[in-house]
């Protein structure tokens, strides 16, 4: 596969941007390669500047659910742009978006829009501290909640990819208020809670997506909810990835949990930058202008992003059958690829749920950060490069989720299976 134009562009990019990229994992460093440059996306595919096409399982890291350049979304965006790109003032579409979110999540009575998922989690943490009057935050090893200082401790995703347990530039005075628990281990949470009276909140990805997909064990989330209720600690669900992807009401709908605050992003912008956080009225009313917890953003509630998101969320609400279809697609991929791996003697595990999955080159099941870290990264690099040569794009890191869209149909499933057959055979040769 020729990528000369992409390589030339990357050589130019490194002269002007750190590492040549605007987000670290895009640099392909963990797979010892250089990135391709996208010319356009349509449906389930990306097309690069060299004329290559790729069946896309990254889907803008989960933000795309209907498929790239969906006709309905693009028509809505064209009209929105003609009406103005940013107002710095209120507009009625903000209300419509808030109604859709509150209607999908019974735990959310009031919602505040932001410009990114990182802004949403950052604001949720500040709100929890303001509401409780406490400072401590419990997070889980390997969960990533954006690049805010208080939570960039023992995070997954890009940090795991580059082998960095913490980021430089984080003040010890901030990091000391962050306590690390183990995902799927309630005892680790209880030990922290019993040892400190200063815990404001627990923040968790209810389904981990930033060490690859790791599902909660039976009773883990319910037990977490009980610990928080009994201790006066706020429970924050980071559903930036899972919200509207695994179910219309997110992971909390699937597992029957009512967090105090929920963070959203990705899908709610229809491919545009956006985020949101919301929760119980008594908590959210601590935000300015009603309360003393300040949070603001010039582009929060951007009219173009909001209108694109309204189109997507309305479509998902009116077509609930799509979740069963995406669940079936993930199950089909899982069954076929696991059988291929078994026949070729490749140690492989797949964790998956509606709309998202991760394959781990591991001898044992993956249910936490430590078991995910045991994956064979050398084999993953060979797998990634092999699939890319086959025209299939998975994340350039073993510690990420893969995503299906509504545009991933039977043809795409067959293409994936056929490519896996050839690549897995080469892996063991």
HELIX and SHEET records of a PDB file:
HELIX    1   1 UNK A    4  UNK A   13  1                                  10    
HELIX    2   2 UNK A   18  UNK A   20  5                                   3    
HELIX    3   3 UNK A   24  UNK A   27  5                                   4    
HELIX    4   4 UNK A   29  UNK A   31  5                                   3    
HELIX    5   5 UNK A   59  UNK A   62  5                                   4    
HELIX    6   6 UNK A   71  UNK A   82  1                                  12    
HELIX    7   7 UNK A   92  UNK A  104  1                                  13    
HELIX    8   8 UNK A  117  UNK A  132  1                                  16    
HELIX    9   9 UNK A  149  UNK A  151  5                                   3    
HELIX   10  10 UNK A  158  UNK A  161  1                                   4    
HELIX   11  11 UNK A  172  UNK A  175  1                                   4    
HELIX   12  12 UNK A  186  UNK A  195  1                                  10    
HELIX   13  13 UNK A  220  UNK A  231  1                                  12    
HELIX   14  14 UNK A  250  UNK A  255  1                                   6    
HELIX   15  15 UNK A  266  UNK A  269  5                                   4    
HELIX   16  16 UNK A  281  UNK A  284  1                                   4    
HELIX   17  17 UNK A  303  UNK A  318  1                                  16    
HELIX   18  18 UNK A  321  UNK A  344  1                                  24    
HELIX   19  19 UNK A  369  UNK A  373  1                                   5    
HELIX   20  20 UNK A  377  UNK A  389  1                                  13    
HELIX   21  21 UNK A  410  UNK A  427  1                                  18    
SHEET    1   A 4 UNK A  38  UNK A  42  0                                        
SHEET    2   A 4 UNK A  45  UNK A  48 -1                                        
SHEET    3   A 4 UNK A  53  UNK A  56 -1                                        
SHEET    4   A 4 UNK A 392  UNK A 393  1                                        
SHEET    1   B 7 UNK A 110  UNK A 114  0                                        
SHEET    2   B 7 UNK A 275  UNK A 279 -1                                        
SHEET    3   B 7 UNK A 261  UNK A 264 -1                                        
SHEET    4   B 7 UNK A 234  UNK A 238  1                                        
SHEET    5   B 7 UNK A 199  UNK A 204  1                                        
SHEET    6   B 7 UNK A 136  UNK A 140  1                                        
SHEET    7   B 7 UNK A 178  UNK A 181  1                                        
SHEET    1   C 3 UNK A 349  UNK A 353  0                                        
SHEET    2   C 3 UNK A 356  UNK A 360 -1                                        
SHEET    3   C 3 UNK A 402  UNK A 403 -1                                        
END                                                                             
